[in-house]
Amino acid sequence: MTIIIGIAAVITFILYFLDLKKNPINTKQMVIIAMVSAISFILSLIQFIKYPQDGGISLCSMMPVMVLSLLYGRTAGLTGGIIFGLLSMLNGVYVVHPVQFLLDYILARMVLGLAGIFGNDNKVKVILGSAFAVTVSVFISFLSGVVFFGEFAPAGMGVVLYSFLYNFTTAGIEGILSIGVIALIPLERFKKQIAKDSKAA
């Protein structure tokens, strides 16, 4: 199982780099991506609930990367997610296996950049895209829990149920809160400002 997940992770990164080559990021976008990733990291430090093994519920740290994807596209969003994952290591890491590290600290945050997958021209697409990104992110963390953290499951509780409860009540709840905030953000106004800045440049 670990080998299969590792291969899938490598394929994911290969596809990302091919996408990055096809849609290069300019200097201005890179600055924005870096700023947004830093905001996500700062929000992740504000935790309402702290769980063992580095889990918990923070102040909508998923939201900035998803908004980045919705405003600047998939490539920018995925890049922001990777940087967010790398920055999160500054707050300490809990690693039991290299593949687990990739799943929990890189891929789970990277896929938040898929929030714009359905477009951003109406609220329904924005919410669906954000929900898709959160679902994939939580599933990756869930998969990591099943494969690498079964020993922490309480006696009498299956590892699948344990991982589901752990990840849904942490990343899942935070993701739902983030989606709620995104639904309230006036993205159209930001899109118009970005378009105006692009023309001015």
Backbone bond lengths (Angstrom), bond angles and torsions (degrees), N, CA, C in turn:
res aa  C-N    CA-C-N  psi(-1)  N-CA   C-N-CA  omega(-1)  CA-C   N-CA-C  phi
1 M - - - 1.458 - - 1.530 111.62 -
2 T 1.343 114.97 -44.64 1.470 119.56 -179.52 1.517 111.25 -60.55
3 I 1.336 116.66 -40.79 1.469 120.88 -179.83 1.524 110.25 -64.92
4 I 1.324 116.58 -42.50 1.472 120.71 -179.83 1.523 110.30 -62.77
5 I 1.332 116.80 -44.14 1.467 120.75 179.13 1.525 110.39 -64.23
6 G 1.334 115.74 -40.82 1.465 120.06 178.63 1.525 111.93 -61.43
7 I 1.331 116.35 -43.14 1.471 120.85 178.22 1.530 110.47 -63.40
8 A 1.343 115.84 -42.76 1.468 120.34 178.61 1.528 110.58 -61.20
9 A 1.344 116.75 -38.60 1.466 120.94 179.34 1.523 110.70 -65.41
10 V 1.324 116.22 -42.46 1.475 120.63 179.08 1.528 110.31 -63.11
11 I 1.326 116.94 -43.16 1.472 121.21 178.91 1.528 109.76 -62.12
12 T 1.333 116.47 -40.09 1.467 120.77 178.85 1.520 110.84 -60.29
13 F 1.324 117.00 -43.74 1.463 120.06 -179.97 1.529 111.44 -68.72
14 I 1.325 117.09 -36.02 1.467 120.00 177.31 1.532 109.98 -62.45
15 L 1.336 116.18 -45.01 1.469 120.52 178.08 1.529 110.98 -62.38
16 Y 1.336 116.03 -37.76 1.469 119.72 178.78 1.522 110.85 -63.87
17 F 1.329 117.56 -46.04 1.462 120.54 -178.49 1.532 111.54 -66.91
18 L 1.323 116.74 -33.07 1.465 119.69 174.99 1.533 109.91 -66.36
19 D 1.321 116.31 -40.00 1.464 121.62 177.30 1.519 110.34 -64.92
20 L 1.331 116.39 -41.08 1.462 121.31 179.01 1.525 111.43 -64.39
21 K 1.335 115.62 -36.42 1.472 119.89 178.22 1.526 110.71 -68.02
22 K 1.333 115.94 -36.48 1.462 121.02 -179.53 1.534 111.34 -76.05
23 N 1.330 116.53 -32.22 1.465 121.78 -178.70 1.526 109.80 -126.06
24 P 1.339 116.98 73.96 1.475 119.98 -176.72 1.532 112.20 -62.34
25 I 1.309 114.91 149.70 1.463 121.84 -179.07 1.523 109.01 -99.14
26 N 1.343 116.37 127.57 1.458 118.90 179.69 1.533 111.01 -81.52
27 T 1.316 115.84 174.33 1.468 120.95 -174.87 1.522 112.32 -61.69
28 K 1.323 116.65 -43.32 1.463 120.48 -179.28 1.532 110.68 -61.89
29 Q 1.319 116.58 -43.54 1.456 120.56 179.06 1.520 111.37 -64.88
30 M 1.330 116.70 -38.03 1.458 120.12 179.79 1.526 111.20 -63.83
31 V 1.338 116.10 -38.18 1.471 119.65 177.15 1.528 110.00 -63.39
32 I 1.329 116.21 -43.61 1.466 121.10 179.34 1.529 110.30 -63.56
33 I 1.337 116.05 -44.34 1.467 121.00 178.95 1.522 110.64 -59.19
34 A 1.340 116.10 -44.30 1.470 120.51 179.88 1.529 110.85 -62.65
35 M 1.333 116.70 -42.51 1.466 120.57 -179.89 1.521 111.37 -64.63
36 V 1.333 116.25 -44.72 1.464 120.77 -179.36 1.530 110.70 -64.60
37 S 1.319 116.57 -41.67 1.466 120.60 178.72 1.523 110.90 -62.19
38 A 1.338 115.56 -39.08 1.465 120.27 178.46 1.530 110.45 -65.42
39 I 1.334 116.88 -38.70 1.464 120.59 177.83 1.525 110.06 -63.32
40 S 1.337 116.72 -43.29 1.466 120.32 177.34 1.522 110.83 -58.63
41 F 1.326 115.41 -42.95 1.470 119.70 -179.86 1.529 111.12 -63.70
42 I 1.326 116.67 -44.17 1.467 120.65 179.77 1.528 110.57 -61.72
43 L 1.340 116.38 -42.86 1.463 120.07 178.44 1.529 111.42 -64.24
44 S 1.331 116.21 -32.85 1.475 119.51 -179.61 1.533 111.83 -68.09
45 L 1.328 116.14 -19.64 1.457 120.11 179.31 1.531 111.89 -79.50
46 I 1.342 115.64 -18.03 1.467 120.42 179.94 1.522 107.88 -92.92
47 Q 1.301 116.44 90.08 1.466 121.63 -174.79 1.526 111.67 -102.50
48 F 1.341 115.04 129.59 1.457 121.12 176.07 1.526 110.39 -82.79
49 I 1.331 115.41 -37.46 1.465 121.80 -178.89 1.524 108.25 -133.17
50 K 1.314 117.04 132.61 1.456 122.29 179.78 1.521 109.66 -113.62
51 Y 1.345 116.20 124.14 1.456 122.42 177.94 1.531 109.72 -104.86
52 P 1.341 116.70 163.91 1.476 119.27 173.27 1.544 110.09 -66.31
53 Q 1.316 115.49 168.51 1.470 122.66 178.79 1.526 112.38 56.08
54 D 1.340 116.82 33.83 1.466 122.97 171.40 1.531 113.98 73.31
55 G 1.330 118.35 19.02 1.458 120.15 177.99 1.514 111.67 -96.23
56 G 1.335 115.76 172.04 1.454 120.19 177.92 1.513 111.62 156.93
57 I 1.328 115.59 -177.45 1.462 121.85 177.56 1.520 108.37 -116.94
58 S 1.306 116.93 118.99 1.458 121.08 -179.59 1.527 110.53 -110.61
59 L 1.318 116.49 -177.01 1.456 122.50 -173.51 1.530 111.51 -80.84
60 C 1.336 116.14 72.43 1.481 122.26 174.26 1.524 112.46 52.11
61 S 1.340 116.69 45.92 1.464 119.48 -178.96 1.523 112.57 -67.10
62 M 1.338 117.69 -18.99 1.468 120.95 178.14 1.531 111.96 -73.10
63 M 1.322 115.86 -27.55 1.459 121.30 -170.08 1.535 114.78 -59.61
64 P 1.346 120.46 -49.35 1.466 119.35 -176.27 1.529 114.35 -56.76
65 V 1.340 116.76 -42.77 1.467 119.67 -179.86 1.524 110.74 -65.45
66 M 1.330 117.68 -38.31 1.463 120.32 178.74 1.524 111.08 -67.50
67 V 1.325 117.05 -39.79 1.471 120.67 176.85 1.531 109.65 -64.34
68 L 1.328 116.36 -39.81 1.467 121.04 176.76 1.522 110.59 -56.71
69 S 1.318 116.73 -45.72 1.462 121.66 178.72 1.525 111.54 -62.65
70 L 1.317 115.99 -41.92 1.468 120.91 -178.31 1.526 111.88 -66.92
71 L 1.323 117.17 -32.50 1.466 120.77 -176.79 1.527 113.51 -93.11
72 Y 1.330 117.11 -33.80 1.471 120.27 -173.33 1.526 114.37 -117.29
73 G 1.318 117.40 -3.24 1.453 119.46 175.44 1.517 114.45 103.57
74 R 1.331 114.72 169.82 1.462 122.73 -174.88 1.524 113.41 -60.16
75 T 1.327 117.17 -46.93 1.461 120.11 -175.69 1.519 111.27 -61.81
76 A 1.321 116.50 -44.07 1.466 120.68 177.87 1.524 110.24 -63.60
77 G 1.332 116.42 -42.08 1.455 120.62 -179.81 1.515 112.76 -63.48
78 L 1.324 116.97 -45.98 1.468 120.95 179.26 1.526 111.05 -62.95
79 T 1.329 116.06 -40.62 1.467 120.67 178.54 1.524 110.43 -64.08
80 G 1.329 115.63 -43.32 1.461 119.78 177.41 1.517 111.75 -61.10
81 G 1.335 116.55 -38.81 1.453 120.53 178.48 1.521 112.34 -64.48
82 I 1.327 116.45 -39.92 1.469 120.48 178.50 1.527 110.34 -64.11
83 I 1.340 115.64 -45.45 1.472 119.32 -179.94 1.528 110.53 -63.85
84 F 1.338 116.55 -40.75 1.466 121.04 176.64 1.525 110.39 -58.03
85 G 1.332 115.85 -44.03 1.455 120.17 178.88 1.517 112.45 -61.85
86 L 1.334 116.21 -41.84 1.464 120.08 179.26 1.527 110.89 -67.41
87 L 1.328 116.30 -40.04 1.465 119.97 178.85 1.526 111.31 -64.86
88 S 1.321 116.53 -33.47 1.470 119.94 -177.64 1.522 111.91 -63.05
89 M 1.316 115.96 -20.34 1.467 119.96 178.44 1.526 111.17 -66.78
90 L 1.332 116.88 -21.96 1.463 120.65 -179.98 1.524 111.38 -65.18
91 N 1.322 115.67 -21.98 1.460 120.67 -179.41 1.527 111.86 -93.99
92 G 1.339 115.33 11.92 1.460 120.12 -179.86 1.522 111.11 100.84
93 V 1.302 115.70 149.93 1.466 121.03 179.85 1.524 109.74 -129.75
94 Y 1.313 114.82 149.70 1.466 121.33 175.27 1.523 106.34 -121.17
95 V 1.328 116.39 99.39 1.462 121.40 -172.63 1.524 110.53 -119.64
96 V 1.323 115.98 128.30 1.464 121.27 175.89 1.526 111.02 -115.26
97 H 1.337 116.72 -12.74 1.468 121.20 -178.71 1.536 108.07 -164.50
98 P 1.335 119.05 145.50 1.464 121.23 179.42 1.528 113.36 -56.16
99 V 1.332 117.78 -39.27 1.469 120.52 179.57 1.522 110.26 -67.51
100 Q 1.330 116.46 -38.51 1.477 120.24 176.88 1.523 109.91 -62.24
101 F 1.323 117.02 -38.88 1.466 121.05 177.46 1.527 110.50 -60.65
102 L 1.337 116.44 -45.81 1.460 120.58 178.95 1.522 111.52 -61.45
103 L 1.317 116.36 -42.33 1.459 120.50 -178.34 1.523 111.27 -66.51
104 D 1.314 117.15 -52.68 1.463 121.66 -171.93 1.523 113.98 -77.26
105 Y 1.324 116.93 -38.42 1.461 119.31 -171.95 1.525 114.49 -102.06
106 I 1.301 118.23 -20.22 1.476 119.77 -178.99 1.530 111.23 -114.78
107 L 1.326 117.36 -63.60 1.464 120.03 -173.38 1.528 113.22 -64.20
108 A 1.332 117.56 -41.46 1.466 120.27 -177.92 1.526 111.30 -61.42
109 R 1.316 116.92 -31.12 1.461 120.99 177.92 1.528 111.43 -89.50
110 M 1.306 116.08 -34.98 1.463 121.22 179.56 1.532 111.52 -58.30
111 V 1.324 117.35 -44.80 1.466 120.84 -174.56 1.525 113.26 -68.94
112 L 1.327 117.70 -10.24 1.469 119.73 173.49 1.526 109.75 -62.21
113 G 1.328 115.35 -21.89 1.460 121.14 177.92 1.516 113.52 -71.73
114 L 1.322 117.51 -0.79 1.469 121.45 177.09 1.532 111.95 -89.16
115 A 1.322 116.87 5.18 1.472 120.39 -176.08 1.527 112.92 -58.44
116 G 1.312 116.96 -28.95 1.460 119.89 -178.43 1.516 113.93 -90.75
117 I 1.314 117.70 15.55 1.466 122.37 -173.30 1.527 113.08 -61.14
118 F 1.333 117.81 -30.40 1.466 121.16 -179.25 1.527 113.00 -99.25
119 G 1.322 116.26 3.33 1.456 119.91 -178.97 1.525 111.47 100.73
120 N 1.337 115.08 178.84 1.466 119.48 -177.56 1.527 112.64 -138.37
121 D 1.347 115.57 21.62 1.460 118.77 -174.90 1.523 113.98 -86.14
122 N 1.340 118.47 -6.34 1.461 120.22 171.69 1.523 109.72 -154.25
123 K 1.324 115.56 162.81 1.460 121.14 -173.96 1.532 112.74 -62.54
124 V 1.336 116.58 -34.87 1.469 120.04 -178.64 1.530 110.03 -61.86
125 K 1.334 116.96 -46.98 1.466 121.09 179.43 1.524 111.28 -64.91
126 V 1.319 116.09 -37.93 1.463 120.89 178.97 1.528 110.57 -63.32
127 I 1.317 116.19 -46.99 1.470 120.64 -178.96 1.530 110.94 -67.94
128 L 1.333 117.11 -42.00 1.464 120.41 179.01 1.524 111.54 -63.45
129 G 1.333 116.05 -43.29 1.459 120.17 178.89 1.518 111.98 -64.10
130 S 1.329 115.64 -42.31 1.461 120.22 178.91 1.527 110.56 -65.39
131 A 1.334 116.18 -40.98 1.460 120.69 178.66 1.535 110.54 -64.10
132 F 1.332 116.56 -39.43 1.464 120.95 177.96 1.525 110.23 -62.42
133 A 1.336 116.93 -46.47 1.464 120.98 -179.23 1.522 111.27 -61.85
134 V 1.328 116.59 -44.07 1.469 120.60 179.35 1.525 110.63 -64.63
135 T 1.330 116.61 -42.38 1.466 120.55 -179.82 1.523 111.51 -60.58
136 V 1.335 117.13 -45.29 1.473 120.82 179.33 1.522 110.00 -65.05
137 S 1.333 116.61 -41.49 1.464 120.78 179.85 1.527 111.06 -61.57
138 V 1.332 116.19 -47.14 1.465 120.41 -179.62 1.530 110.56 -66.06
139 F 1.334 116.59 -37.52 1.467 119.72 178.89 1.519 111.17 -62.88
140 I 1.335 117.02 -39.33 1.465 120.37 178.68 1.525 110.37 -63.11
141 S 1.330 116.23 -43.08 1.466 120.11 177.69 1.531 110.71 -66.03
142 F 1.329 115.73 -38.91 1.468 121.10 176.69 1.532 110.45 -60.70
143 L 1.315 116.49 -45.13 1.462 121.54 179.59 1.526 110.47 -61.58
144 S 1.320 116.01 -42.40 1.463 120.33 177.37 1.526 110.66 -60.64
145 G 1.329 115.99 -41.39 1.462 120.06 179.38 1.513 112.55 -63.16
146 V 1.328 115.89 -42.26 1.469 120.63 -179.64 1.522 110.97 -64.14
147 V 1.329 116.30 -43.61 1.469 120.35 -174.07 1.529 112.64 -80.07
148 F 1.345 116.72 -38.86 1.460 119.06 -169.39 1.536 116.32 -112.86
149 F 1.327 117.91 -13.53 1.466 118.52 -173.90 1.530 113.84 -124.01
150 G 1.326 116.32 24.13 1.456 120.34 179.90 1.517 113.44 -60.05
151 E 1.331 117.48 -27.86 1.470 121.25 -177.78 1.522 113.01 -65.68
152 F 1.357 115.96 -18.12 1.462 119.48 -177.91 1.533 112.37 -90.07
153 A 1.316 116.80 -5.55 1.465 119.79 179.56 1.523 109.80 -65.56
154 P 1.332 117.73 133.69 1.481 120.16 178.46 1.518 110.99 -60.31
155 A 1.303 115.83 154.75 1.463 121.08 179.57 1.520 110.37 -58.15
156 G 1.313 115.97 131.13 1.456 121.07 179.32 1.510 114.35 88.76
157 M 1.342 117.58 -6.69 1.467 120.87 178.87 1.523 109.32 -107.30
158 G 1.320 117.30 128.32 1.458 121.24 178.62 1.518 111.20 -65.61
159 V 1.328 116.20 151.95 1.463 120.75 -177.07 1.529 111.76 -64.83
160 V 1.338 117.00 -33.90 1.470 120.23 179.95 1.527 110.45 -64.76
161 L 1.328 116.02 -46.17 1.467 120.16 179.06 1.522 110.48 -64.93
162 Y 1.325 115.93 -42.41 1.469 120.37 179.36 1.524 111.17 -59.16
163 S 1.334 116.54 -48.78 1.458 120.56 -178.45 1.529 111.09 -64.55
164 F 1.342 115.97 -38.78 1.472 119.29 178.48 1.521 110.78 -62.50
165 L 1.329 116.58 -49.25 1.459 120.27 -178.75 1.523 111.71 -63.57
166 Y 1.327 116.14 -42.48 1.465 120.97 -179.56 1.523 110.89 -60.96
167 N 1.326 116.09 -49.46 1.459 119.67 -173.76 1.536 113.01 -79.28
168 F 1.335 117.27 -32.52 1.464 118.34 178.29 1.527 110.69 -70.09
169 T 1.336 116.64 -37.91 1.465 118.96 -178.46 1.528 112.78 -81.27
170 T 1.322 117.62 -0.89 1.471 120.96 175.10 1.535 108.74 -115.40
171 A 1.320 116.08 -85.60 1.463 120.23 -178.56 1.525 112.35 -62.24
172 G 1.323 116.65 -35.75 1.463 119.92 -179.36 1.515 112.47 -63.74
173 I 1.326 116.81 -47.85 1.463 121.04 179.12 1.522 110.51 -64.05
174 E 1.329 116.48 -44.61 1.466 119.56 179.02 1.531 110.80 -61.85
175 G 1.335 116.32 -39.04 1.463 120.10 178.69 1.516 112.11 -62.74
176 I 1.341 116.49 -41.35 1.467 120.52 178.75 1.526 110.40 -63.81
177 L 1.327 116.62 -42.39 1.463 120.78 177.46 1.527 110.99 -62.51
178 S 1.329 116.22 -41.02 1.470 121.12 179.45 1.524 111.36 -63.79
179 I 1.327 116.37 -42.04 1.464 120.89 178.18 1.528 109.89 -62.05
180 G 1.337 116.47 -40.64 1.459 120.23 178.68 1.511 111.92 -61.29
181 V 1.325 117.12 -40.84 1.463 120.93 179.02 1.524 110.33 -68.31
182 I 1.334 116.72 -42.07 1.472 121.06 179.66 1.524 110.55 -60.41
183 A 1.337 116.33 -37.81 1.465 120.65 179.84 1.525 111.84 -62.52
184 L 1.336 116.56 -23.76 1.468 120.89 -178.58 1.534 113.11 -93.43
185 I 1.331 116.56 -14.05 1.466 120.48 -177.60 1.537 110.37 -74.15
186 P 1.329 118.17 132.28 1.475 121.12 177.85 1.533 111.53 -76.80
187 L 1.329 116.10 76.60 1.465 120.52 -175.94 1.518 112.76 -60.85
188 E 1.335 117.25 -33.79 1.464 120.61 -179.19 1.518 111.25 -58.74
189 R 1.307 115.54 -40.04 1.464 120.17 -179.99 1.526 110.55 -64.61
190 F 1.333 115.94 -42.05 1.462 120.11 178.45 1.526 111.03 -66.85
191 K 1.325 116.65 -39.42 1.467 120.78 179.35 1.528 110.83 -61.61
192 K 1.324 116.84 -41.79 1.467 121.18 179.32 1.522 110.71 -64.61
193 Q 1.325 116.41 -39.86 1.459 120.37 179.83 1.525 110.69 -67.44
194 I 1.337 116.37 -39.49 1.464 120.18 178.11 1.520 110.84 -64.61
195 A 1.340 116.13 -42.02 1.466 120.66 178.35 1.519 110.59 -63.39
196 K 1.334 117.06 -39.51 1.457 121.89 -179.96 1.537 110.22 -66.46
197 D 1.327 116.17 -41.78 1.465 120.45 178.67 1.523 111.45 -65.81
198 S 1.333 116.69 -35.76 1.467 121.08 179.38 1.525 110.90 -65.75
199 K 1.317 116.35 -40.38 1.457 120.41 178.72 1.526 111.10 -68.05
200 A 1.324 115.77 -38.52 1.455 120.43 179.66 1.525 111.21 -65.71
201 A 1.337 115.36 -33.31 1.468 119.56 179.71 1.514 111.07 -72.78
